[in-house]
Amino acid sequence: MRIPVDISYRSVPYSQDLEHLIRSEAEALERKHPALIGCRVALEAPHIVHVRVTLPGLVFSVIREHGSTGRSQLDTAIQAAFADIHQQLEDRLQSLPLDASGR
């Protein structure tokens, strides 16, 4: 990723575990999509996870609301947001026309 992962905590206390989870999810996404330029994640109290990723000429964004302020719910919402982003990328990239080499 050309731009480091940007994580913001808006009325959510900083957590090293959450940061590790987010960075792990972003790294997994980058392994599948090496053209990824950047990833921003905002954790907003009490119930919102916003993930935004950019590729050349494309921006994908997901906002996930979780049901409670519990830590396990926040972990689940982060994982679900990254799963949604991955699906958006797959859907969009499959719809792009192939170049002359068949890629």
C-alpha positions as CSV (number, residue, x, y, z in Angstrom):
1,M,0.0,0.0,0.0
2,R,1.5,3.3,-1.0
3,I,-0.3,5.2,1.8
4,P,-0.2,3.6,5.3
5,V,-3.4,2.4,6.9
6,D,-5.1,5.4,8.6
7,I,-7.1,4.5,11.7
8,S,-9.1,7.1,13.6
9,Y,-10.9,6.7,16.9
10,R,-13.9,9.0,17.3
11,S,-15.2,8.8,20.8
12,V,-13.9,5.2,20.9
13,P,-11.0,4.5,23.2
14,Y,-7.8,3.5,21.5
15,S,-7.1,-0.2,21.6
16,Q,-4.0,-2.0,20.5
17,D,-6.0,-5.1,19.8
18,L,-8.4,-3.2,17.5
19,E,-5.5,-1.6,15.7
20,H,-3.9,-5.0,15.2
21,L,-7.2,-6.5,13.9
22,I,-7.7,-3.6,11.4
23,R,-4.1,-3.7,10.2
24,S,-4.4,-7.5,9.7
25,E,-7.6,-7.1,7.7
26,A,-6.0,-4.4,5.6
27,E,-2.9,-6.5,4.9
28,A,-5.1,-9.5,3.9
29,L,-7.1,-7.2,1.5
30,E,-3.8,-5.9,0.1
31,R,-2.5,-9.4,-0.6
32,K,-5.6,-10.1,-2.7
33,H,-5.6,-6.7,-4.3
34,P,-1.9,-5.5,-4.7
35,A,-3.0,-2.3,-6.5
36,L,-4.5,-1.0,-3.3
37,I,-3.3,2.5,-2.7
38,G,-4.7,3.3,0.8
39,C,-7.1,2.3,3.5
40,R,-8.9,4.5,6.1
41,V,-10.9,3.2,9.0
42,A,-12.9,5.3,11.3
43,L,-14.3,3.8,14.5
44,E,-17.1,6.1,15.8
45,A,-18.9,5.7,19.1
46,P,-21.2,4.2,19.8
47,H,-22.0,2.0,16.8
48,I,-20.2,2.8,13.5
49,V,-17.2,1.4,11.6
50,H,-16.4,3.1,8.3
51,V,-13.8,1.6,6.0
52,R,-12.7,3.3,2.8
53,V,-10.1,1.9,0.4
54,T,-8.7,3.4,-2.8
55,L,-7.3,1.8,-5.9
56,P,-6.1,3.7,-9.0
57,G,-9.3,5.6,-10.2
58,L,-11.6,3.8,-7.8
59,V,-12.9,4.4,-4.2
60,F,-14.8,1.8,-2.2
61,S,-16.6,2.6,1.1
62,V,-18.6,0.7,3.7
63,I,-20.3,1.9,6.8
64,R,-21.2,-0.9,9.3
65,E,-23.3,-0.3,12.3
66,H,-22.9,-2.8,15.2
67,G,-25.6,-3.5,17.7
68,S,-23.8,-2.6,20.9
69,T,-20.8,-1.0,22.3
70,G,-19.3,-4.4,23.3
71,R,-15.8,-5.2,22.2
72,S,-16.8,-8.5,20.4
73,Q,-19.5,-6.6,18.5
74,L,-17.0,-4.1,17.3
75,D,-14.5,-6.8,16.2
76,T,-17.4,-8.5,14.3
77,A,-18.4,-5.1,12.7
78,I,-14.7,-4.5,11.6
79,Q,-14.5,-8.0,10.1
80,A,-17.8,-7.6,8.3
81,A,-16.9,-4.2,6.9
82,F,-13.7,-5.6,5.4
83,A,-15.6,-8.6,4.0
84,D,-18.0,-6.1,2.4
85,I,-15.2,-4.1,0.9
86,H,-13.6,-7.3,-0.4
87,Q,-16.9,-8.3,-2.0
88,Q,-17.2,-4.8,-3.6
89,L,-13.7,-5.1,-5.0
90,E,-14.3,-8.5,-6.4
91,D,-17.6,-7.5,-8.0
92,R,-16.2,-4.3,-9.5
93,L,-13.0,-5.9,-10.8
94,Q,-14.9,-8.8,-12.4
95,S,-17.0,-6.3,-14.3
96,L,-14.0,-4.5,-15.7
97,P,-13.1,-5.3,-19.3
98,L,-10.0,-7.5,-19.9
99,D,-7.0,-6.0,-21.5
100,A,-5.4,-7.4,-24.7
101,S,-3.4,-9.9,-22.7
102,G,-6.6,-11.4,-21.1
103,R,-6.0,-9.9,-17.7
